[in-house]
Amino acid sequence: MRRLGVVLHCSGQRNLIVRLEGSKLPSIGSEIITRENKKLGSVVDIFGPVSRPYVAVKLRKKIDPLTLVGKRVYMR
């Protein structure tokens, strides 16, 4: 498990927007999980400045995105 970053907000398409922590970029399709190892979804886009990019995570259907704002998420 590797730390991805903190959830900033949810987009209109139910994608979580995460500010990347660290220098290693995830791959498109990487599985995103909580600290408790609960699967949240997968990476669908990486965008923003090269020095501090953002990651868009497509959520699974039964997850309320508002409960994740401000929380740290991880990659498997």
C-alpha positions as CSV (number, residue, x, y, z in Angstrom):
1,M,0.0,0.0,0.0
2,R,1.4,3.4,-1.0
3,R,0.0,6.8,-0.1
4,L,-1.6,8.6,-3.0
5,G,-2.8,11.9,-1.5
6,V,-5.7,13.8,0.1
7,V,-9.2,14.1,-1.5
8,L,-9.9,17.7,-2.3
9,H,-13.4,17.4,-3.7
10,C,-15.8,15.5,-5.9
11,S,-16.4,16.5,-9.5
12,G,-19.8,16.5,-11.2
13,Q,-19.2,13.0,-12.7
14,R,-18.6,11.4,-9.2
15,N,-14.8,11.5,-9.7
16,L,-12.7,12.2,-6.6
17,I,-10.0,14.9,-7.2
18,V,-6.9,14.1,-5.2
19,R,-3.7,16.2,-4.8
20,L,-0.8,13.8,-5.4
21,E,1.7,13.4,-2.6
22,G,5.2,12.3,-3.4
23,S,6.9,12.1,-6.8
24,K,5.8,8.8,-8.2
25,L,2.8,9.0,-10.5
26,P,0.2,6.3,-10.5
27,S,-0.8,4.5,-13.7
28,I,-4.2,5.0,-15.3
29,G,-6.3,2.2,-14.0
30,S,-4.4,1.9,-10.6
31,E,-6.7,0.7,-7.8
32,I,-7.3,3.2,-5.1
33,I,-8.1,2.1,-1.5
34,T,-8.7,3.5,2.0
35,R,-6.4,3.0,4.9
36,E,-8.7,0.1,5.9
37,N,-8.0,-1.5,2.5
38,K,-11.6,-0.8,1.2
39,K,-11.6,-0.5,-2.6
40,L,-12.8,3.0,-3.7
41,G,-12.2,3.0,-7.4
42,S,-9.5,3.5,-10.0
43,V,-7.4,6.3,-11.5
44,V,-8.9,7.7,-14.7
45,D,-6.9,10.9,-15.3
46,I,-3.7,12.7,-14.2
47,F,-3.6,16.5,-14.8
48,G,-2.3,19.8,-13.6
49,P,1.2,21.1,-13.0
50,V,4.1,18.7,-13.3
51,S,5.4,19.7,-9.9
52,R,2.2,18.9,-8.0
53,P,-0.3,17.0,-10.2
54,Y,-3.9,16.1,-9.4
55,V,-5.4,12.6,-9.9
56,A,-9.1,11.9,-10.9
57,V,-10.4,8.7,-9.3
58,K,-13.6,7.1,-10.7
59,L,-15.6,5.8,-7.7
60,R,-17.4,2.5,-7.4
61,K,-21.2,3.0,-7.5
62,K,-22.1,2.5,-3.9
63,I,-19.7,4.9,-2.3
64,D,-20.8,8.4,-1.2
65,P,-18.0,10.8,-2.4
66,L,-18.7,13.5,0.2
67,T,-17.7,11.2,3.0
68,L,-14.2,11.0,1.5
69,V,-13.4,14.8,1.2
70,G,-10.4,15.6,3.3
71,K,-9.4,12.0,3.8
72,R,-6.1,10.4,2.6
73,V,-6.3,7.6,0.0
74,Y,-3.8,5.0,-1.0
75,M,-2.8,2.9,-4.0
76,R,-2.5,-0.9,-4.0
